[in-house]
């Protein structure tokens, strides 16, 4: 398997940190950022249907956003730069309702966060510039967005 998984981080069921195995040499590195077989072997059966990418400058805050009627599971990572990423459990029937987890995601640490449906998500850019990428298991519905201020 090309990934290691830290399950239920901060005691929050379903919230996971995934680190891809990096193969490096003098030329640079190679890693698989997503492999369906590895995800299934790790216990995930997620049908991702949309990829999103954004770029932002230092200090830009994106989020905390959530979907109301069409919640999305997201697999998030940083391609370039660094961000502090946060996920908040908004699942009303969850034992960890209102609990959050934050982690610095960088292009160097190769960490990803798997955020289950029912969470608010956001990040703030720490580097001069960052490029952020995420997979979603449902399509974007423009009138279904909520936010926490």
C-alpha positions as MATLAB code, in Angstrom:
seq = 'XXXXXXXXXXXXXXXXXXXXXXXXXXXXXXXXXXXXXXXXXXXXXXXXXXXXXXXXXXXXXXXXXXXXXXXXXXXXXXXXXXXXXXXXXXXXXXXXXXXXXXXXXXXXXXXXXXXXXXXXXXXXXXXXXXXXXXXXXXXXXXXXXXXXX';
ca = [
       0.000    0.000    0.000;
       1.300    3.461   -0.939;
      -0.430    5.340    1.917;
      -0.446    5.417    5.695;
      -3.639    6.449    7.486;
      -4.130    8.060   10.876;
      -7.762    7.159   11.579;
     -10.174    9.234   13.673;
      -7.755   12.058   14.398;
      -8.452   14.013   17.566;
     -11.025   11.320   18.402;
     -13.316   12.473   15.573;
     -14.906    9.497   13.851;
     -14.263    9.397   10.116;
     -11.750   12.259   10.031;
      -8.404   10.891    8.809;
      -4.941   12.115    7.898;
      -3.461   10.295    4.930;
       0.221   10.394    4.023;
       1.362    9.101    0.648;
       4.576    7.154    0.285;
       7.124    9.383   -1.479;
       9.722    7.850   -3.795;
      12.602   10.300   -4.075;
      15.959   10.401   -5.787;
      18.352   12.967   -7.248;
      15.797   13.940   -9.898;
      13.073   14.807   -7.371;
      10.199   12.628   -6.202;
       7.147   10.670   -7.285;
       4.062    9.787   -5.261;
       0.569    8.516   -5.873;
      -1.816   11.076   -4.411;
      -4.854    8.869   -4.961;
      -5.177    5.179   -5.713;
      -8.609    3.532   -5.551;
      -7.161    0.158   -4.537;
      -5.123    1.663   -1.687;
      -8.173    3.551   -0.456;
     -10.295    0.391   -0.486;
      -7.551   -1.538    1.324;
      -7.503    1.238    3.955;
     -11.267    0.801    4.446;
     -12.593    3.668    2.340;
     -15.253    3.181   -0.309;
     -15.697    6.690   -1.689;
     -16.819    7.561   -5.200;
     -15.116   10.872   -5.934;
     -16.854   12.732   -8.789;
     -15.232   16.182   -8.894;
     -11.746   17.656   -8.461;
     -11.260   21.291   -7.394;
      -8.177   23.465   -7.250;
      -7.602   26.976   -5.958;
      -4.682   29.313   -5.464;
      -4.449   32.025   -2.844;
      -1.949   34.483   -1.438;
      -0.654   34.703    2.128;
      -3.282   35.431    4.756;
      -6.275   34.497    2.607;
      -8.898   32.641    4.629;
     -11.158   30.232    2.737;
     -14.021   28.836    4.759;
     -15.362   27.607    6.993;
     -17.792   26.265    4.410;
     -20.228   23.392    4.468;
     -23.010   22.001    2.303;
     -26.582   21.978    3.635;
     -28.623   19.416    1.637;
     -25.842   17.835   -0.433;
     -22.906   17.257    1.960;
     -19.569   16.334    0.451;
     -16.770   14.067    1.567;
     -13.474   15.751    0.632;
      -9.887   14.611    0.270;
      -7.769   17.772    0.562;
      -4.074   18.512    0.012;
      -1.646   21.287   -0.833;
       0.202   21.171   -4.133;
       2.417   24.202   -3.516;
       3.047   26.291   -0.413;
       1.460   25.785    3.001;
      -1.899   26.264    4.696;
      -3.393   25.648    8.114;
      -6.410   23.456    7.402;
      -9.392   23.012    9.742;
     -12.367   20.628    9.777;
     -15.276   21.050   12.216;
     -17.730   18.240   12.990;
     -21.269   19.546   12.296;
     -22.969   16.143   12.491;
     -25.681   16.747   15.106;
     -25.864   13.079   16.155;
     -22.085   12.745   16.483;
     -20.369   12.302   19.861;
     -17.847   14.883   18.644;
     -20.339   17.496   17.381;
     -18.583   20.889   17.404;
     -15.120   19.384   17.824;
     -12.472   20.452   15.323;
      -9.096   19.364   14.039;
      -6.431   21.521   12.438;
      -3.223   20.589   10.658;
      -0.603   22.347    8.576;
      -0.668   20.950    5.053;
       2.373   21.661    2.913;
       3.797   20.655   -0.412;
       6.704   19.152    1.581;
       4.840   17.020    4.156;
       2.538   15.433    1.514;
      -0.280   15.014    4.043;
      -3.923   14.880    3.028;
      -7.032   15.127    5.166;
     -10.063   12.988    4.451;
     -13.045   15.020    5.639;
     -16.316   13.082    5.918;
     -19.719   14.420    4.955;
     -21.226   16.712    7.563;
     -18.136   18.811    8.318;
     -17.328   22.475    7.833;
     -13.954   22.991    6.188;
     -11.578   25.874    5.663;
      -7.957   26.941    5.564;
      -5.715   29.970    5.872;
      -2.675   30.413    3.651;
       0.624   30.548    5.586;
       3.089   30.814    2.694;
       3.392   33.698    0.220;
       1.246   31.682   -2.164;
      -0.454   28.287   -1.987;
      -2.154   25.970   -4.410;
      -4.867   23.796   -2.851;
      -6.457   20.679   -4.364;
      -9.387   18.548   -3.273;
     -11.551   15.690   -4.463;
     -15.308   15.633   -3.675;
     -17.805   12.792   -3.640;
     -20.685   15.016   -4.822;
     -20.958   17.792   -7.349;
     -20.997   21.461   -6.376;
     -24.508   22.831   -5.822;
     -24.276   26.654   -5.850;
     -27.340   27.258   -3.650;
     -26.323   24.692   -1.023;
     -23.405   26.497    0.617;
     -23.284   27.498    4.276;
     -20.572   29.262    6.209;
     -19.332   29.880    9.722;
     -18.016   33.327   10.540;
];
